[in-house]
Amino acid sequence: MSHVHVNLADRSYDVVVEAGLLGRAGAAIAATGLRGRRAAVISDERVAGFHSEVLLSSLVAAGCRPSLHVIPAGEASKSMAQAEEVCREMIRAGHDRRSLVVALGGGVVGDLAGFVAAIFFRGIPLVQIPTTIVAQVDSSVGGKTGVNVGEGKNLLGCFHQPQLVLVDPQTLRTLPQREFCEGFAEAIKHAAIRDAAMLAELAALDPDRREVPAELIARNIAIKARIVEADEHETLGIRALLNFGHTIGHGIEAAIPYGQMLHGEAIALGLRAALFLSQRHCQLAPDASGRLLGLLKKYQLPLVLDAAIATPTIMGKLAHDKKFAAGEIRFVLLDALGSAYVSEVVTPDDLRDAIEHLREVPE
């Protein structure tokens, strides 16, 4: 078992990583003091088919009274309309301010369920049980919740920390290959900004298998946890480091119908764009950039932008990006592997050049 503590004063919580943990989730939740509550388990139609029965049985055995709320799979479910529908389902199922939300799924489920927990009866406890690489190494930790609107990703939401995060690496075995691989964009990002030594471990894994060591997942979580502890609400510029690759990546993701490109695939393109600008503005060594691009390729992630996704459309989405402050572009750059910082030197012309760079096939 691997264990990471997120130290946020009265909002502190534990992240537990252990094979087979899903079947013991009820006992783990009860041990936090939430025993006997009603639990609204929010999942999507794919994940629920694989894992909800085990979780519901575990909750019942621990004295919890669960109800299951299933949303359509995919990014389109991160909407205000879907959040309202889930809240209304919970009300009809008899949930109130003494209930808790259990998010069972990937990043979409975690973001939506977290948002529901934050607004239902003005806020109820949340437990995250992530089932994808993206969610296990990144989005389930840190308290960011939210939904998308037509103008961009995650523009509506709030901070609502979970009371517990339970990570069972065995749930990764049910993922399709494409969804398994996309999550490694976030792990590569963590290594790039804070832990260059992790790159060798990521290079040693076999993407065709579903075996990810619990220790490697916990190592990613620890990077995220330490940054969140230092800047929980992203007011000091420290947490912004986690946005490496995300500015242009989110712009690309928002420029096409949600679901056509997976989050990690868009972030892979955003990482390549950020590496291009890192070489331009802070002399990142080409071999360092090449090492990261090689890892993205190893995990079958896209490195070339579809010509049908127009640069002006992407730029229009970037104009609404919440990572811009008072109209100023705040962009995360890399000056060496494991060393990132927030820069204010990136211009709109730089962004356009980086997007156009993505249309070229890498050497």
C-alpha positions in Angstrom: 0.0 0.0 0.0 1.2 3.5 -0.9 -0.1 6.5 1.0 0.1 10.2 0.4 -1.1 12.8 2.8 -2.4 16.1 1.4 -1.8 18.7 4.2 -4.4 21.5 3.9 -5.1 22.3 7.6 -8.8 21.4 8.3 -9.2 20.3 4.6 -6.4 17.7 4.8 -7.0 14.2 3.5 -5.3 11.0 2.6 -4.7 9.4 -0.8 -4.4 5.6 -0.6 -3.0 3.6 -3.5 -3.4 -0.2 -3.3 -4.3 -3.1 -5.6 -7.8 -4.5 -4.8 -8.8 -1.4 -2.8 -12.1 -1.0 -4.6 -13.5 -4.0 -2.8 -12.5 -2.5 0.6 -13.7 1.1 -0.2 -16.6 1.0 2.1 -14.5 0.2 5.1 -11.9 2.8 4.1 -14.7 5.4 3.8 -16.3 4.4 7.2 -12.9 4.8 8.9 -12.9 8.5 8.0 -16.0 9.0 10.2 -18.5 8.9 7.3 -20.0 5.6 8.5 -23.8 5.3 8.2 -24.3 8.1 5.7 -26.2 7.9 2.5 -23.8 7.8 -0.5 -24.6 9.0 -4.0 -22.2 7.1 -6.2 -21.7 9.0 -9.5 -20.2 7.1 -12.4 -20.5 6.8 -16.1 -22.1 4.1 -18.2 -18.9 2.4 -19.0 -17.2 2.4 -15.6 -20.4 1.5 -13.8 -20.7 -1.7 -15.8 -17.3 -2.8 -14.7 -16.9 -1.5 -11.1 -20.2 -0.3 -9.5 -21.4 -3.6 -8.2 -18.1 -4.2 -6.3 -18.2 -0.6 -4.8 -21.9 -0.7 -3.9 -21.5 -4.1 -2.1 -18.6 -2.7 -0.2 -20.5 0.4 0.9 -23.5 -1.7 2.0 -21.2 -4.0 4.0 -19.8 -1.0 5.8 -23.2 0.3 6.8 -23.6 2.9 4.1 -26.8 3.4 2.1 -25.8 4.0 -1.5 -27.6 5.0 -4.6 -26.1 4.8 -8.1 -26.3 7.7 -10.6 -25.0 7.0 -14.1 -24.1 9.7 -16.6 -23.2 9.3 -20.3 -19.5 8.6 -20.8 -17.5 11.4 -22.4 -16.5 15.1 -22.0 -20.0 16.3 -23.1 -21.3 15.2 -19.7 -19.2 18.0 -18.0 -22.1 20.5 -18.3 -24.3 22.5 -16.1 -27.3 20.6 -17.5 -25.8 17.3 -16.4 -24.9 18.6 -13.0 -28.4 19.8 -12.5 -29.9 16.5 -13.6 -27.6 14.5 -11.1 -28.6 16.9 -8.3 -32.3 16.4 -9.0 -31.8 12.7 -9.1 -30.1 12.8 -5.7 -33.0 14.8 -4.3 -35.5 12.4 -5.6 -33.4 9.5 -4.1 -33.7 11.1 -0.7 -30.2 12.6 -0.3 -29.7 15.7 1.9 -26.9 17.6 3.6 -25.9 14.5 5.6 -25.2 12.5 2.4 -21.8 12.1 0.7 -20.8 11.9 -3.0 -18.5 9.1 -4.2 -17.0 9.7 -7.6 -16.3 6.4 -9.5 -14.6 7.1 -12.8 -12.2 9.1 -14.8 -11.6 12.9 -14.9 -15.0 13.7 -16.3 -16.8 11.9 -13.6 -14.5 13.3 -10.9 -14.8 16.9 -12.1 -18.6 16.7 -12.4 -19.2 14.7 -9.2 -16.9 17.1 -7.3 -18.9 20.0 -8.6 -22.2 18.3 -7.6 -20.8 17.7 -4.1 -19.7 21.3 -3.8 -23.2 22.7 -4.7 -25.6 20.1 -3.4 -27.2 21.6 -0.2 -24.3 24.1 -0.3 -21.7 21.4 0.0 -21.4 17.8 1.2 -18.4 15.4 1.6 -16.7 14.0 -1.4 -14.7 10.8 -1.9 -12.8 10.3 -5.1 -12.3 6.8 -6.6 -10.4 7.4 -9.9 -10.3 4.6 -12.5 -8.1 6.2 -15.3 -4.5 7.2 -15.4 -5.5 10.9 -15.8 -7.7 10.8 -12.7 -5.4 8.6 -10.6 -2.2 10.7 -11.1 -3.8 14.1 -11.4 -7.4 15.2 -11.4 -8.7 13.3 -8.4 -6.3 15.3 -6.1 -6.3 19.0 -5.5 -10.0 19.9 -5.2 -10.6 21.5 -8.6 -14.1 20.7 -9.8 -16.0 22.1 -12.7 -17.9 21.9 -15.9 -17.3 23.1 -19.5 -19.2 25.8 -21.5 -19.0 26.6 -25.2 -16.3 29.2 -24.6 -13.9 26.8 -23.0 -13.0 24.0 -20.6 -13.5 24.1 -16.8 -14.6 27.8 -16.8 -17.4 27.1 -14.3 -16.5 25.4 -11.0 -15.1 25.8 -7.5 -12.6 24.3 -5.2 -14.0 21.4 -3.1 -11.4 19.1 -1.6 -12.3 15.4 -1.2 -12.2 13.9 2.2 -10.5 10.8 0.9 -9.1 9.5 -2.4 -8.9 5.7 -3.0 -6.8 4.5 -6.0 -7.0 0.9 -7.1 -4.5 0.3 -10.0 -6.4 -2.9 -10.9 -9.3 -0.7 -12.3 -6.9 0.3 -15.1 -7.1 -3.2 -16.6 -10.6 -2.5 -18.0 -9.6 0.6 -19.9 -9.4 0.6 -23.7 -5.9 1.1 -25.0 -6.4 4.7 -26.2 -7.8 5.8 -22.8 -5.1 3.9 -20.9 -2.3 5.7 -22.9 -3.8 9.2 -22.8 -3.3 9.5 -19.1 0.5 9.3 -19.4 0.5 12.8 -20.8 -0.1 14.0 -17.2 2.6 11.7 -15.8 5.1 13.0 -18.4 4.0 16.5 -17.4 4.8 15.8 -13.7 8.2 14.4 -14.6 8.9 17.4 -16.8 8.1 20.1 -14.2 9.3 18.4 -11.0 10.9 15.0 -11.2 13.2 14.3 -14.2 14.3 11.0 -12.7 10.7 9.7 -13.2 11.2 9.8 -17.0 13.3 6.7 -16.9 10.5 4.8 -15.0 7.9 5.9 -17.6 10.2 4.8 -20.4 10.6 1.4 -18.8 6.8 0.7 -18.7 5.1 -1.3 -21.5 2.1 0.6 -22.8 0.6 -2.6 -24.1 0.1 -3.9 -20.6 -2.2 -2.6 -17.9 0.3 -2.9 -15.0 1.3 0.4 -13.4 3.1 0.2 -10.1 1.3 1.7 -7.1 4.5 3.4 -6.2 4.7 5.2 -9.5 1.1 6.4 -9.2 1.8 7.6 -5.6 5.0 9.4 -6.8 2.9 11.4 -9.3 0.3 12.1 -6.6 3.0 13.4 -4.2 4.1 15.9 -6.8 0.6 17.2 -7.2 0.0 17.2 -3.5 3.1 19.2 -2.6 2.2 21.9 -5.2 -1.4 22.0 -4.1 -0.3 22.4 -0.5 1.9 25.4 -1.4 -0.9 27.1 -3.5 -4.3 25.6 -3.0 -6.3 28.2 -4.8 -3.7 29.1 -7.5 -3.2 32.6 -6.2 0.6 32.5 -5.8 1.6 31.2 -9.2 3.0 27.9 -7.8 0.0 25.7 -8.7 0.0 27.2 -12.2 3.1 25.0 -12.9 0.6 22.1 -13.2 -0.7 23.8 -16.3 2.4 23.0 -18.3 1.1 22.0 -21.7 -2.5 22.8 -20.8 -2.9 26.3 -22.2 -2.8 25.4 -25.8 -3.9 21.9 -25.0 -7.2 23.1 -23.6 -7.5 25.5 -26.5 -7.3 22.7 -28.9 -9.7 20.5 -26.9 -12.3 23.4 -26.8 -11.9 24.1 -30.5 -13.6 20.9 -31.6 -16.7 19.0 -30.4 -16.0 17.5 -27.0 -15.2 13.8 -27.2 -13.4 13.9 -30.6 -10.1 14.2 -28.8 -9.3 12.8 -25.4 -7.9 15.1 -22.7 -4.5 13.5 -22.6 -4.3 13.6 -26.4 -4.9 17.4 -26.4 -2.4 17.8 -23.6 0.2 15.9 -25.6 -0.1 18.5 -28.4 0.0 21.3 -25.8 3.2 19.8 -24.3 4.8 19.8 -27.7 3.8 23.5 -28.2 5.1 24.4 -24.7 8.4 22.7 -25.5 8.7 24.7 -28.7 8.2 27.9 -26.7 10.6 26.7 -24.0 13.3 26.3 -26.6 12.5 29.8 -28.0 12.4 31.7 -24.7 14.5 29.9 -22.2 16.9 27.9 -24.3 15.6 24.4 -23.3 18.1 22.0 -24.8 16.7 20.3 -27.9 17.7 16.8 -26.6 15.6 17.5 -23.4 12.6 18.4 -25.6 13.3 15.3 -27.8 13.3 13.1 -24.8 9.8 14.2 -23.7 8.5 14.0 -27.3 9.9 10.4 -27.5 7.9 9.4 -24.4 4.7 10.9 -25.8 5.2 8.9 -29.0 5.9 5.8 -26.9 2.5 6.2 -25.3 0.9 6.6 -28.8 -0.1 10.2 -28.2 -0.6 12.6 -31.1 2.2 15.1 -31.9 0.7 16.6 -35.1 -2.3 18.9 -35.2 -5.1 18.1 -37.6 -5.2 20.7 -40.4 -9.0 21.0 -40.0 -8.5 22.6 -36.5 -8.0 26.2 -37.5 -5.5 28.4 -35.7 -7.9 31.3 -35.3 -10.4 29.0 -33.7 -7.9 27.8 -31.1 -6.7 31.4 -30.5 -10.3 32.4 -29.9 -10.7 29.7 -27.2 -7.4 30.8 -25.6 -8.8 34.3 -25.2 -11.2 32.9 -22.5 -8.6 30.7 -20.8 -8.6 31.3 -17.0 -4.8 30.9 -17.0 -4.6 34.4 -18.5 -4.7 37.2 -15.8 -6.2 40.6 -16.7 -5.5 39.8 -20.4 -1.9 39.0 -19.8 -0.6 35.7 -21.0 0.9 33.6 -18.2 2.5 30.6 -19.8 4.4 27.7 -18.1 7.9 27.2 -19.7 10.6 24.6 -19.0 14.2 25.7 -18.7 15.5 22.2 -17.9 14.0 18.8 -17.3 12.4 18.9 -13.8 12.4 22.7 -13.7 9.4 24.8 -14.8 8.3 28.4 -14.2 5.5 30.8 -15.1 6.5 33.3 -17.7 4.9 36.5 -18.9 7.1 36.9 -22.0 4.9 34.7 -24.3 3.0 36.8 -26.8 0.0 36.1 -29.0 2.4 35.8 -31.9 4.3 33.1 -30.0 1.1 31.2 -29.4 0.2 31.3 -33.1 3.7 30.2 -34.0 3.5 27.3 -31.5 0.1 26.2 -32.9 1.5 26.3 -36.5 4.6 24.3 -35.3 2.2 21.5 -34.3 1.3 21.0 -38.0 4.8 20.0 -38.8 5.8 16.3 -38.5 8.5 16.1 -35.8 11.9 14.8 -37.0 
